[in-house]
Amino acid sequence: MTAQPQREEIHLTDYLKVLSHRRWAALTAFLAVMVAVVVYTFTATPIYKARVQLLIENENPNVVSFKEVIEQEKSTNDYYQTQYRILQSRSLARKTLDRLGLWSVFLPNDSTTAAGRSVAAVKSSITGLFSRRSVEPSAPGETAAQSKALDQFLQNLAIAPVRNSRLVDVEYASPRAYVAAAVANGIAQAYIDQSQEFKYTSSKEASDWLGQRLAEQRRQVEQSEGALQRYREQNDAVSLEERQNIVVQKLADLNGAVTKAKTERIQKEAAYAQIRNVERDRSALDSIPAILSNPFVQQQKTQLAELQRQQAQMSEKLGARHPDMVKLRLAIETADAKIQGEIAKVVISLKNDYETALSQEQSLMHALDQQKQDALVFNRKGIEYGALQREAASNRQIFESLMQRTKETGISGELKTSNIRIVDVAEVPQAPSSPNKLINLTVGTLGALLFSCVCVFFFEYIDDRIKSPVEIRSELGLPFLGMVPALSAVGDGPSPLLHRGVQPGFGEALRTLRTSVLFSSTADGGQSLVVTSSGPGEGKTVVATNLALALAQTGQRVLLIDADMRRPRVHEVLEQAQEPGLSNILTGDKTYDDAVLQIENTGLSVLTAGHIPPNPAELLGSKRFQNLLETLKTRFEWIVVDTPPVMAVTDAPVVAHIADAAIFVVGSGMTSRGVARTAVEQLVGANAHVIGAVLNRVDLDNNGYYYSQYYRSEYSSYYVKSA
């Protein structure tokens, strides 16, 4: 079983290795961008920019205190945005070209080639697609050529407000320096003139309109004052006013008198009603204010009380008929009669006061009603007079305001002031603003570096081929057994073999692989080892052959079997005959002794593929092959079996199921991760014991830094010195 794939932590050196590995792609992308930048920089038409700086105040200088004809909230942001749009308007551009006479500079030349016109049309279309400038309708009578000239003119115009100020820079770019300066100054002056013209036109229109309204208002004033005068003459308006004032004053006096009389009547009516209600109750009468305030009644009550006291004293000594007692009774009766008589007089007096107050109230109410009728009559006469008077006063006031406004408008229209001034005029530029060679080359270099890095990592991202030992562990989940460098054929044979004098690095890589295999072995007796790969061309045969040679160099008995009976190559690598071989033994045509060959000076035995059979998979999966393998394991310590690729046919999983272990060979940069994972999964599904993977055909000469974690160039010299 294979281990689960594990993702290793990525370090900065990993990115550097990727850059080193794909340095040619990075260099190509870098050179492509730099060539384009250099060609553009040194072939582009020089563009000159001229700048004029304007000061736009948010209100006119306060030379006079008159108000403007058209008042605006100029301190708001929309005022400045409006001014910027006016500076970029087609009408202002048209006036500038008319004033400077530069139509010929912008009108298309009839001698322009068709190719040039096509390029200009394409450029104009692209600019129109991405331009944010709102499209203004063409002016009446404007030709198509003039419209294109204005479009070109406005494309080269730039408005740049200076932040936190009332300054604005007007820039114009042109291939001709004098044209850039002339247009910048011209558009600034045209803008100022247009602003003044607009104000003058507005003042003149307002003055004319005010003159018409003033004449109409004068006629209305004359008519209203004439009507008022006629009414005065017909209705004696002067005496009417005086009488109306008298009537109003009298009405107010009567109203106050009626209120006072009504108050007195209510008070006297209340006093009279109070005494009438308690007239027969002697005890209640004593509490009436009118009785309490009457001195005669109080005096008689005092005498009556004294007589009653004397009567009470004498009644204890004298009888009821005693002359003194009779005399006292008569005196008491006389005093009581006087009290009652005086109370009756008080009641009559209160009644008379109430009746007098009531009569006075009624008289005043009648007089008030009569006065109201008189006031209504005078009011009806005064309403029409007041309406005429107010109309005349209103018309007079409007007339005077119009006259004042007309005079102010006339004076302000003659006042030639502007809230726009030129701070810095545009001068003819001495050097082009673009292309800036230094900036272009600097930005181009940085852009080329960035683009090359993007290309490198993009290609690295879409390239899913296995190229490093890290990917073997992370993508396949297999132990890494060794890395075999890529070599061309050396010596007399077509393939590199250890006994033919290969380069030291190649030999040491195979010995490293041999060590890994030896440490992975767990069997006490013979060990069968299958060598396979995902697809053809990954170098499994070379790896299997050299691994067998490396194992034989340790003095062990090693047999190399070519189990690829579809496209056998072991006999070609070792330059031996293909027949007799494995297929001949499995079909019973030959015996083991007839088919096994000995390679001189190596200690390696070889069993080639033999005759190519029609059914290789059935032969390899047969019981006879299993028995053969078990027999050979008793004669050899190591049996290396070269099998077909896993993804091509089913031979490799069949043999790997029988063998003790399997090695998976991956061609560097040749096999995709998905294919390799599928191949490993098939081997694992066949219960094969995959001890690890070998990264073959590694280009160490050109990608030394990429594989520096596993190999360095100085190792080769160390091997040579050691030898």
C-alpha positions in Angstrom: 0.0 0.0 0.0 1.2 3.5 -0.8 1.2 6.4 1.7 -1.3 9.2 1.4 -0.1 12.1 -0.7 1.2 14.9 1.6 1.5 18.6 0.6 4.9 20.0 1.7 5.3 23.5 2.9 6.2 26.0 0.2 9.3 28.2 0.7 10.7 31.2 -1.2 13.4 28.9 -2.7 10.6 26.9 -4.3 9.6 30.0 -6.3 13.2 30.7 -7.2 13.5 27.1 -8.4 10.5 27.5 -10.6 11.9 30.7 -12.1 15.2 28.9 -12.8 13.5 25.9 -14.3 11.5 28.1 -16.7 14.1 30.8 -17.3 13.9 30.5 -21.0 10.2 31.2 -21.0 10.7 34.1 -18.6 13.5 35.5 -20.8 11.3 35.1 -23.9 8.4 37.0 -22.3 10.8 39.6 -20.9 12.4 40.2 -24.3 9.0 40.4 -26.1 7.8 43.1 -23.7 11.0 45.0 -23.8 11.2 44.9 -27.6 7.7 46.2 -27.8 8.4 49.0 -25.3 11.7 50.0 -27.0 10.1 50.0 -30.5 7.3 52.1 -29.2 9.5 54.5 -27.3 11.9 55.2 -30.1 9.4 55.2 -33.0 6.4 57.0 -31.4 5.7 60.6 -32.5 6.8 63.1 -29.9 4.0 64.8 -28.2 4.3 68.4 -26.8 2.1 69.6 -23.9 1.4 73.2 -23.2 -0.3 74.3 -20.0 -2.2 77.5 -19.1 -3.4 78.1 -15.6 -6.7 79.8 -14.9 -8.1 81.3 -11.7 -11.9 80.9 -11.5 -13.4 82.9 -8.7 -16.7 81.8 -7.4 -18.1 85.4 -7.7 -17.4 88.6 -9.5 -15.3 91.3 -7.9 -17.6 93.6 -5.9 -16.9 96.8 -7.9 -20.5 98.0 -7.5 -23.1 96.8 -5.0 -25.6 96.0 -7.7 -26.8 92.4 -7.9 -26.1 90.3 -11.0 -28.9 89.7 -13.5 -28.5 85.9 -13.1 -27.6 84.9 -9.6 -26.0 81.5 -9.0 -24.8 79.6 -6.0 -21.2 79.7 -7.3 -19.7 78.4 -4.1 -21.2 74.9 -4.7 -19.3 72.2 -6.4 -21.7 72.0 -9.4 -20.6 75.5 -10.4 -16.9 74.4 -10.9 -18.0 71.1 -12.5 -20.1 73.2 -14.9 -17.1 75.4 -15.8 -14.9 72.3 -16.4 -17.5 71.0 -18.8 -17.7 74.3 -20.6 -13.9 74.2 -21.1 -14.4 70.8 -22.8 -17.4 71.8 -24.8 -17.5 71.6 -28.6 -18.8 75.1 -28.9 -15.8 76.5 -27.2 -13.5 74.3 -29.2 -15.2 75.5 -32.4 -14.7 79.2 -31.4 -11.0 78.5 -30.5 -10.3 77.0 -34.0 -12.2 79.8 -35.7 -10.2 82.4 -33.8 -6.8 80.8 -34.3 -7.5 79.6 -37.9 -6.2 76.1 -37.1 -8.9 74.1 -38.9 -6.4 73.0 -41.5 -4.2 71.4 -38.8 -7.1 69.1 -37.6 -9.0 68.6 -40.9 -8.0 65.3 -42.5 -5.7 65.6 -45.5 -6.9 64.3 -48.8 -3.5 62.9 -49.6 -3.6 60.6 -46.6 -3.2 56.9 -47.6 -6.0 54.4 -47.2 -4.0 52.5 -44.6 -3.5 55.7 -42.6 -7.2 56.5 -42.8 -8.1 53.0 -41.7 -5.8 53.2 -38.7 -7.2 56.6 -37.7 -10.7 55.2 -38.0 -9.9 52.2 -35.8 -8.2 54.5 -33.3 -11.1 56.8 -33.2 -13.6 54.0 -32.7 -11.6 52.5 -29.9 -11.2 55.9 -28.3 -14.9 56.5 -28.6 -15.7 53.2 -26.9 -13.6 53.9 -23.8 -13.9 57.7 -23.6 -16.1 59.0 -20.8 -16.7 62.4 -22.6 -20.4 62.9 -23.2 -21.3 63.2 -26.9 -22.5 66.6 -27.9 -24.7 67.0 -30.9 -23.0 68.6 -33.9 -23.7 72.2 -34.6 -26.1 73.0 -37.5 -24.0 73.3 -40.7 -21.1 71.4 -39.3 -19.5 69.0 -41.8 -18.4 65.5 -41.0 -14.8 66.5 -41.4 -15.2 69.4 -39.0 -16.9 67.0 -36.5 -14.0 64.7 -36.7 -11.6 67.6 -36.3 -13.4 68.7 -33.2 -13.3 65.1 -31.8 -9.5 65.0 -32.4 -9.2 68.5 -30.8 -11.1 67.5 -27.7 -9.2 64.2 -27.3 -5.9 66.1 -26.8 -7.5 68.6 -24.4 -7.2 67.9 -20.6 -8.7 69.9 -17.7 -6.9 69.3 -14.4 -8.3 71.2 -11.3 -5.7 72.0 -8.7 -6.8 70.4 -5.5 -8.0 72.6 -2.6 -7.8 75.7 -4.8 -9.7 77.7 -7.4 -7.0 77.1 -10.0 -7.4 74.9 -13.0 -4.8 73.8 -15.5 -5.8 73.6 -19.1 -3.4 71.3 -21.0 -3.2 70.6 -24.7 -1.1 68.0 -26.3 0.0 68.1 -30.0 2.9 66.8 -32.1 3.7 70.5 -32.8 5.0 72.6 -30.0 3.7 75.9 -31.2 0.2 74.5 -31.9 0.1 73.1 -28.3 0.9 76.6 -26.8 -1.4 78.5 -29.2 -4.4 76.2 -28.6 -3.9 76.3 -24.8 -3.8 80.1 -24.7 -6.5 80.4 -27.3 -9.0 78.2 -25.5 -8.3 80.0 -22.2 -8.9 83.4 -23.8 -12.0 82.1 -25.7 -13.4 80.8 -22.4 -12.9 84.2 -20.7 -14.5 86.0 -23.7 -17.4 83.6 -23.8 -18.0 84.1 -20.1 -18.1 87.9 -20.5 -20.2 87.6 -23.7 -22.7 85.5 -21.8 -22.9 88.0 -19.0 -23.3 90.9 -21.4 -26.0 89.1 -23.4 -27.8 88.3 -20.2 -27.6 91.9 -19.0 -28.8 93.2 -22.3 -31.7 90.8 -22.5 -32.6 91.6 -18.9 -32.4 95.3 -19.6 -34.6 95.1 -22.7 -37.1 93.0 -20.7 -37.1 95.4 -17.8 -37.6 98.4 -20.2 -40.8 96.7 -21.6 -42.1 95.9 -18.1 -41.3 99.5 -16.9 -43.4 101.0 -19.7 -46.3 98.7 -18.9 -46.0 99.4 -15.2 -46.0 103.2 -15.9 -49.3 102.9 -17.7 -50.7 100.8 -14.8 -49.6 103.5 -12.3 -51.2 106.2 -14.2 -54.5 104.3 -14.5 -54.6 103.3 -10.8 -53.8 106.9 -9.6 -56.4 108.4 -12.0 -59.1 106.0 -10.7 -58.2 107.0 -7.1 -58.4 110.7 -7.9 -61.8 110.3 -9.6 -63.2 108.5 -6.7 -62.0 111.2 -4.3 -63.7 113.8 -6.4 -67.0 111.9 -6.7 -67.2 110.9 -3.0 -65.5 113.8 -1.2 -62.9 111.5 0.0 -61.3 114.0 2.4 -64.5 114.6 4.6 -65.3 110.9 4.2 -62.1 110.0 5.9 -62.7 112.5 8.7 -66.3 111.3 9.3 -65.2 107.7 9.2 -62.7 108.5 11.9 -65.4 110.2 14.1 -67.8 107.3 13.6 -65.2 104.8 14.5 -64.2 106.7 17.6 -67.9 107.2 18.7 -68.5 103.5 18.1 -65.7 102.6 20.4 -66.9 105.0 23.1 -70.5 103.7 22.9 -69.2 100.1 23.0 -67.3 101.0 26.2 -70.4 102.8 27.7 -72.7 99.9 26.9 -70.2 97.5 28.6 -70.1 99.7 31.7 -73.9 100.1 31.8 -74.4 96.4 31.5 -72.0 95.8 34.3 -73.8 98.3 36.6 -77.2 96.8 35.7 -76.0 93.3 36.5 -74.7 94.5 39.9 -77.8 96.4 40.8 -80.1 93.6 39.6 -78.1 91.2 41.8 -78.5 93.4 44.9 -82.2 93.9 44.3 -82.8 90.2 43.8 -80.9 89.4 46.9 -82.9 91.6 49.2 -86.2 90.5 47.6 -85.4 86.8 48.3 -84.8 87.5 52.1 -87.3 90.3 52.6 -89.4 88.3 55.1 -86.5 86.7 56.9 -85.4 89.2 59.7 -82.2 87.3 60.4 -81.2 87.1 56.7 -81.9 90.9 56.2 -79.2 91.7 58.7 -76.6 90.2 56.4 -77.6 92.3 53.3 -74.9 94.9 52.6 -77.4 97.6 51.9 -79.0 97.1 55.4 -75.7 96.8 57.1 -74.5 100.0 55.6 -77.7 102.0 56.5 -76.9 104.1 59.7 -80.6 104.7 60.6 -81.4 101.0 60.6 -78.4 100.3 62.7 -79.3 103.0 65.1 -82.8 101.8 65.5 -81.6 98.2 66.0 -79.4 99.5 68.8 -82.3 101.3 70.5 -84.5 98.2 70.0 -82.0 96.0 71.7 -81.6 98.4 74.7 -85.4 98.6 75.1 -85.7 94.8 75.0 -83.0 94.6 77.6 -84.9 97.0 79.9 -88.1 95.1 79.4 -86.4 91.9 80.4 -85.1 93.5 83.6 -88.4 95.1 84.6 -90.4 92.0 83.8 -88.8 90.3 86.8 -90.2 93.1 89.2 -93.3 94.4 87.5 -96.3 92.7 85.9 -97.3 92.8 82.3 -99.9 95.6 82.9 -97.7 97.9 84.8 -97.6 101.3 83.1 -93.8 101.2 82.7 -94.1 97.7 81.1 -96.8 99.0 78.7 -94.7 102.0 77.9 -91.7 99.8 77.1 -93.8 97.6 74.8 -95.0 100.6 72.9 -91.5 101.9 72.6 -90.3 98.5 71.3 -93.1 98.4 68.7 -92.4 101.9 67.6 -88.7 101.1 67.1 -89.4 97.9 65.2 -91.9 99.8 63.0 -89.2 102.3 62.1 -86.8 99.6 61.2 -89.3 97.9 58.9 -90.2 101.1 57.3 -86.5 102.0 56.7 -85.9 98.5 55.2 -88.9 99.0 52.9 -87.3 102.3 51.8 -84.0 100.5 51.1 -85.8 97.8 49.0 -87.6 100.5 47.0 -84.3 102.4 46.5 -82.5 99.2 45.2 -85.4 98.6 42.9 -85.3 102.1 41.5 -81.5 101.9 41.0 -82.0 98.6 39.1 -84.7 100.0 36.9 -82.6 103.1 36.2 -79.6 101.0 35.2 -81.7 98.8 33.0 -83.2 101.8 31.3 -79.8 103.4 30.7 -78.4 100.1 29.3 -81.2 99.8 26.9 -80.7 103.4 25.8 -77.0 102.9 25.2 -77.7 99.6 23.3 -80.0 101.4 21.0 -77.5 104.1 20.4 -74.8 101.5 19.8 -76.9 99.7 17.2 -77.6 103.0 15.4 -73.8 103.8 15.4 -73.0 100.4 14.0 -75.4 101.1 11.1 -73.7 104.4 10.4 -70.2 102.7 10.6 -71.3 100.0 8.1 -72.4 102.7 5.7 -69.1 104.5 5.9 -67.2 101.2 5.7 -68.9 100.3 2.4 -67.9 103.6 1.0 -64.3 103.2 2.4 -63.7 99.7 1.0 -63.6 100.7 -2.6 -61.6 103.8 -1.7 -59.1 101.6 0.2 -58.8 99.1 -2.6 -58.1 101.9 -5.1 -55.6 103.4 -2.7 -53.7 100.1 -2.2 -53.7 99.3 -5.9 -52.2 102.7 -6.6 -49.6 102.3 -3.9 -48.6 98.8 -5.1 -48.3 99.9 -8.7 -46.2 102.8 -7.6 -43.9 100.6 -5.5 -43.5 98.1 -8.4 -42.8 100.9 -10.8 -40.1 102.4 -8.6 -38.4 98.9 -8.1 -38.4 98.3 -11.8 -36.9 101.7 -12.5 -34.2 101.1 -9.9 -33.4 97.6 -11.3 -33.3 98.9 -14.9 -30.7 101.5 -13.9 -28.6 98.9 -12.1 -28.8 96.5 -14.9 -27.8 99.1 -17.4 -24.7 100.0 -15.4 -23.7 96.4 -14.6 -24.0 95.5 -18.3 -21.5 98.2 -19.1 -19.1 97.0 -16.4 -16.5 94.8 -18.1 -15.3 92.7 -15.2 -14.7 88.9 -15.1 -14.2 86.4 -12.3 -11.8 84.4 -14.6 -8.2 85.4 -14.9 -5.1 83.8 -16.6 -2.5 83.2 -13.9 0.2 81.6 -16.1 0.1 81.7 -19.9 1.2 78.7 -21.9 4.7 78.8 -23.3 6.0 76.9 -26.3 7.3 73.6 -24.8 11.0 73.0 -25.5 11.0 69.3 -25.1 8.3 66.6 -25.7 6.3 65.3 -22.8 5.9 61.9 -24.3 7.3 59.5 -24.9 9.4 59.8 -21.8 12.2 57.4 -22.7 13.5 56.9 -19.1 10.1 56.4 -17.6 9.0 54.1 -20.5 12.1 52.0 -20.2 11.8 51.8 -16.4 8.2 51.0 -16.5 8.7 48.6 -19.4 11.5 46.8 -17.5 9.3 46.4 -14.4 6.4 45.4 -16.5 8.4 42.9 -18.5 9.7 41.4 -15.2 6.2 41.2 -13.8 4.9 39.7 -17.1 7.7 37.2 -17.3 7.0 36.1 -13.7 3.3 35.8 -14.4 4.0 33.7 -17.5 6.4 31.5 -15.6 4.0 30.8 -12.8 1.1 30.5 -15.1 2.9 27.8 -17.2 4.0 26.1 -14.0 0.4 26.1 -12.8 -1.1 24.6 -16.0 1.9 22.2 -16.3 0.8 19.2 -14.2 3.7 16.9 -15.2 5.8 15.5 -12.4 9.2 17.1 -12.5 10.6 16.9 -8.9 11.0 14.4 -6.1 8.7 16.6 -4.0 5.9 16.0 -6.4 6.5 12.2 -6.2 5.9 12.4 -2.5 3.1 14.9 -2.5 1.2 13.7 -5.6 1.8 10.0 -5.7 2.3 9.3 -2.0 5.3 7.1 -2.8 8.8 7.2 -1.1 11.4 8.8 -3.3 14.1 6.2 -4.2 16.4 8.1 -6.4 16.9 10.5 -9.3 18.6 9.4 -12.5 20.1 12.2 -14.7 19.4 12.4 -18.4 22.4 11.3 -20.6 23.0 10.7 -24.2 24.4 7.4 -25.4 28.0 6.9 -24.4 30.6 4.2 -25.3 29.7 1.6 -28.0 26.1 1.1 -27.1 23.0 3.2 -27.8 22.0 3.4 -24.1 24.1 4.4 -21.0 25.1 1.3 -18.9 27.2 1.2 -15.8 29.8 -1.2 -17.2 30.4 1.0 -20.3 31.9 3.9 -18.5 29.0 6.3 -17.9 29.4 9.7 -16.3 30.1 9.7 -12.6 26.8 11.4 -11.7 24.8 8.8 -13.6 26.6 5.9 -12.0 26.3 7.4 -8.5 22.6 8.0 -9.1 22.1 4.3 -9.9 24.2 3.3 -6.9 22.0 5.5 -4.7 18.9 3.8 -6.2 20.5 0.4 -5.5 21.1 1.5 -1.8 17.4 2.6 -1.5 16.3 -0.8 -2.9 18.5 -2.8 -0.6 17.2 -0.9 2.4 13.7 -1.5 1.3 14.2 -5.3 1.0 12.7 -7.4 3.8 13.0 -10.9 2.4 15.6 -13.3 3.6 15.8 -15.3 0.4 15.6 -14.2 -3.3 13.8 -10.9 -4.0 11.7 -10.3 -7.2 11.5 -6.7 -8.2 9.2 -5.3 -10.9 10.2 -2.1 -12.7 7.4 -0.3 -14.6 6.1 3.2 -15.5 3.0 5.0 -16.5 3.6 5.1 -20.3 6.3 4.3 -22.9 9.4 6.4 -23.3 10.0 7.1 -19.6 13.2 5.1 -19.5 12.1 2.1 -17.3 14.2 -0.4 -19.3 17.4 1.6 -18.9 16.6 2.0 -15.1 15.8 -1.7 -14.8 19.0 -2.7 -16.7 21.3 -0.4 -14.8 19.7 -1.3 -11.4 20.3 -5.0 -12.2 23.9 -4.1 -13.1 24.3 -2.1 -9.9 23.0 -5.0 -7.8 25.3 -7.4 -9.6 28.3 -5.2 -8.8 27.7 -5.9 -5.1 28.6 -9.6 -5.8 25.1 -10.8 -5.6 23.4 -13.2 -8.1 21.1 -11.0 -10.2 18.8 -12.0 -13.0 17.2 -9.4 -15.4 14.0 -10.6 -17.0 12.5 -8.7 -19.9 8.7 -9.3 -19.3 7.7 -6.7 -21.9 6.8 -9.2 -24.6 5.0 -6.6 -26.6 7.9 -4.1 -27.2 11.0 -5.7 -25.7 14.1 -3.6 -25.4 16.4 -5.3 -22.9 18.1 -7.2 -25.6 18.7 -4.0 -27.5 20.2 -2.2 -24.5 22.5 -5.1 -23.7 23.1 -5.9 -27.4 21.9 -9.5 -27.0 19.7 -11.8 -29.1 15.9 -11.6 -28.4 15.4 -15.3 -28.7 15.2 -17.7 -27.0 13.7 -15.9 -24.1 10.8 -15.8 -21.5 8.0 -16.5 -24.0 9.9 -19.6 -25.3 10.2 -20.9 -21.7 6.5 -20.2 -20.9 5.3 -22.0 -24.1 7.6 -25.0 -23.4 9.8 -24.5 -26.5 13.0 -23.9 -24.5 14.3 -24.6 -21.1 15.8 -22.2 -18.5 19.4 -23.3 -19.4 18.7 -22.6 -23.1 17.3 -19.1 -22.6 19.3 -17.4 -19.7 22.4 -15.4 -20.9 25.4 -14.3 -19.0 26.8 -10.7 -19.5 30.5 -10.8 -19.5 32.4 -8.9 -16.8 29.2 -7.9 -14.9 28.0 -11.0 -13.0 24.5 -10.3 -14.5 22.3 -13.0 -15.9 19.6 -12.0 -18.5 16.4 -13.6 -19.7 15.2 -11.7 -22.8 11.6 -11.5 -23.9 11.9 -14.2 -26.6 9.5 -14.6 -29.4 6.6 -12.0 -29.2 3.5 -14.1 -28.4 -0.1 -13.2 -29.2 -1.2 -13.5 -25.6 1.5 -11.9 -23.3 -0.9 -11.1 -20.4 -2.2 -14.7 -20.3 1.4 -16.1 -20.2 2.5 -13.7 -17.4 -0.6 -14.5 -15.4 -0.3 -18.2 -15.8 0.7 -20.6 -13.1 3.7 -21.6 -15.1 5.1 -18.1 -14.8 4.6 -18.1 -11.0 6.3 -21.4 -10.7 9.2 -20.1 -12.9 9.6 -17.1 -10.7 9.6 -19.1 -7.6 12.2 -21.4 -9.0 14.4 -18.5 -10.1 14.2 -17.0 -6.6 16.0 -20.1 -5.3 18.9 -19.5 -7.8 19.2 -15.7 -7.6 19.3 -13.2 -4.8 17.7 -10.5 -7.0 15.3 -10.9 -9.9 14.7 -7.6 -11.7 11.6 -7.8 -14.0 11.2 -5.1 -16.8 7.4 -4.9 -17.5 5.3 -2.9 -20.0 3.8 0.5 -19.0 0.9 0.3 -16.6 -1.4 2.5 -18.6 -0.8 0.8 -21.9 -1.6 -2.8 -21.0 -2.4 -5.0 -18.0 0.9 -6.9 -17.9 2.6 -4.8 -15.3 -0.2 -5.1 -12.5 -0.3 -8.9 -13.2 3.4 -9.4 -12.7 3.6 -6.9 -9.8 0.9 -8.9 -8.0 3.2 -12.0 -8.2 6.5 -10.2 -7.5 7.7 -9.2 -4.0 8.1 -5.5 -4.8 7.7 -2.9 -7.5 9.5 0.3 -8.5 7.6 3.0 -10.3 9.7 5.0 -12.9 8.6 8.5 -13.7 10.1 10.4 -16.6 10.9 14.0 -15.5 8.5 16.4 -17.2 6.9 13.6 -19.2 4.0 12.2 -17.1 1.1 14.1 -15.8 0.1 13.8 -12.2 -3.3 12.4 -13.0 -1.9 9.6 -15.2 0.8 8.8 -12.7 -1.7 8.6 -9.8 -4.0 6.4 -11.9 -1.0 4.0 -12.7 -0.1 3.8 -9.0 -3.7 3.2 -8.1 -3.8 0.2 -10.6 -0.7 -1.3 -9.1 -2.0 -0.9 -5.6 -5.3 -2.3 -6.7 -3.4 -5.4 -7.9 -2.0 -5.8 -4.3 1.5 -4.9 -5.6 4.0 -3.7 -3.0 5.3 -0.5 -4.5 8.4 0.4 -2.5 8.9 3.8 -4.1 9.4 5.8 -7.3 12.4 6.8 -9.4 12.6 10.2 -11.1 14.3 9.4 -14.5 15.8 11.6 -17.2 16.4 14.6 -15.0 18.0 17.4 -16.9 20.6 18.4 -14.3 22.9 20.2 -16.8 20.2 22.9 -17.6 18.2 22.8 -14.4 20.9 22.4 -11.8 19.4 25.0 -9.4 15.9 23.4 -9.7 17.3 20.1 -8.4 19.9 21.7 -6.1 18.2 20.2 -3.1 19.2 16.7 -4.4 22.2 17.3 -6.7 24.9 19.9 -7.2 27.5 20.2 -10.0 30.4 19.9 -7.6 29.3 16.4 -6.7 30.5 15.2 -10.1 34.1 16.4 -9.5 34.0 14.7 -6.2 33.1 11.4 -7.8 35.9 11.7 -10.3 38.5 12.5 -7.6 37.2 9.6 -5.6 37.6 7.2 -8.5 
